[in-house]
Amino acid sequence: MLDEMDRVVLTEDLSEEELQAGDEGLVVMVYRHGVGGYTGPDGYTVEFRRDREEEDWPEYRHVNLHPDQVRPIRHASDEKPAGINA
């Protein structure tokens, strides 16, 4: 399960949101069934930002997603060298 402020990558195209698989975003809200009285399905609100000028696209877009629609972004600095146990 992801946490707020985790960087993620979209795993599928969302044409209605004008987003494509591979677009990167930031988790700004986490929804967990049964936590804090929340009764809906697990999911996230993810913020996507466009660097290029587009008339119909706001600078930031917030999209509610299911857990299978995003995955965490892995960077080389996240990898542990072989033989290191943490």
N, C-alpha and C positions, 0 to 999 in steps of 0.2 A: 504494500500500500504506500502510496506517495504521501508526502507532507506538504503543507503550505510552503511556498518559496522554492520548491523543487523545479528545476528546469526539465522540460519534457519535449518530446517530439511526437507529432501527430502520426498515427499509423494508417490512416485512411483518408481519402479525399472527402471533403465536406463541401460539395458544390454550392449548396444553399448559403453557406457562410463565406464562399470564395476562398477556401483554404484547401491546401493540398497535402497529401502524405509527405512527411519530411519537414513541414513547417514547424518551427520551434516556438515554444511558449513557456509561460511561468504559471505554476499552480497558485491561485490566489485564494481558493476556498476548497476545503475538503468536506465531503458529506459521507458520514459513516452510519449505516443503519444501526439504530439502537443507541447511538451516542447522543447525549443531551436531549433526548426526547425525539430525535429525528427518526421518522418512520419510512422514509423513502429509500430508494436503492442507493448503494454506494456510488460515488462519482466525484467529479471535480468541476470547479469553474477555472478555466484556463484563460490567461490573457495573452493575446497575440498582438504583435506590433508590426506595422508596415513601415519600412524605411523609405519606400518610394512614394511619390505623390500619386494618389488615385482619387478622383473626384468623389466616387461613391463609397469610399472606404475610410472610416475614421482612423485616426492615428493608432488607437488601441481598440481591440475588439475582445469582448468577454464571451466565452462560449461554454455552456455546460456539456460535459462529456462523461461517457461511461468509462470505467477503468480499462477496457480493452481497446479504447480509441487513442490512448497515449502510452508512451513508455518513457522511462527516465533517460536522460541524455548521459552517456558515458564518455568521459574524457580520459586521455592517457594518464593524467595525474590521479585519476580515481583507481587505477590498477595498482595492485600490490606486487612488488618484485617477487619472483619465485622463491620459495623457501621462507617467506616472512609470514608469521602467524600473528594476527592481531585479535 
